[in-house]
């Protein structure tokens, strides 16, 4: 196998799963800022398990254009065509103004 071609196909790349954690914590912003770096995105495919709504809010807050795809968490697979995809737990909702520990944010922690 020619190693120089092994990362040319998006389906051949390593897949890294990232959990968002507490939706009202720092997780969404940390994920958005880290994966906004094209060098990091070139290294692997990423599946973020969390809430797309919170990631979009975090991206807007730090003026980063969303760069990921979204798919319902029940239907996620490693073959999704984006470098970064959110396995969205959209059945939960945490208002973006909630910060810090709360019952609703704790229930959404993955």
N, C-alpha and C positions, 0 to 999 in steps of 0.2 A: 504494500500500500504506500502510496506517495503521501508523506505527511504534509507536504506543502499544500496539497489540495484538500486535506481533510476538513478544513474549516470553511471551505468555499460554499458549501451547501448549508443553508439554514437548518435543514433537518438533520444534518450530521453533527451539529454543535452540541456541546454540553448544555444541559438544562439545569438552571439553578432556581429553586423555589425559595421565595422570600415571604415571610408572614408580616403583615402590617402591624400586628399587635393592637394595642389600645387605640381605637379610632380617634379618641380625644387627646392622645399623647403626642409625642414627637415623631412617631413612626412614619406617618404619611409624608411629612416634610423631609425627613432623612432619606426615605426611599426616592422621592422625586428628585432631590438634589443629587444623590449618588448616581442614579440611573440616567440623569440628564447628561452625564459625561459620555461622549461617543466612544472613548477608549474602553470604558467599562462595558458598554453595550456590544462592542465588537468581540469581547472575550467569550460570550456565551449567550444563550437565550434565557430570559428571565420570566418566571411566572410569579406574579405578586398575588398572594392570597389575602384579600381584604375588600375594602369598599371603594369602588371607583369614585363615588361622590366625594369622599374625603380626600382622595388623591388629587382630584380636579381642583378642589378648594385649596389644597396646599400648593399646587402648581400656580394657581392664580395669585395666591398671596405673595409668592416669590417671583412672579412674572416669568414663569417658564411655560411654554406652550406644551400641552400634553403630547407625548410622543409614543404612547402605548395604545394597544388594542384592548378591547374589553370583551369578555365572554362570561356567561353565567357559570358559576363555579361547578354546577352539576355536569356541565358539558365540556369542561376544559380538557385539552389534550396537548401533548408535547408537539404535535404537528401544526399547531396554530401558526399562521404565516407571519406574525409579527415577532420582532426581536424581544419586545417586552409586551406581555399581556397581563391584564388584571383578571384574575378569577374572582369575579364580582359576587359578593354576598349581598345582593341588592334587596333581599327581604328584610334587612336591617336598615335603620335610619338613625343617624346621630346628627343632630343639628350642629353646624360648624361652629357655633358660638360656645358650645360646651367645651370646656377645658378642664383637665384634671379628672380625678376619679369620679365616676358616676355609675349608677346601676346599668343604664343603657349602654354606655361605652364598654363596661366590663363584659356585658353579654355578647358584644360583637368581637371581643378579643379572640384571636385565633392562635 
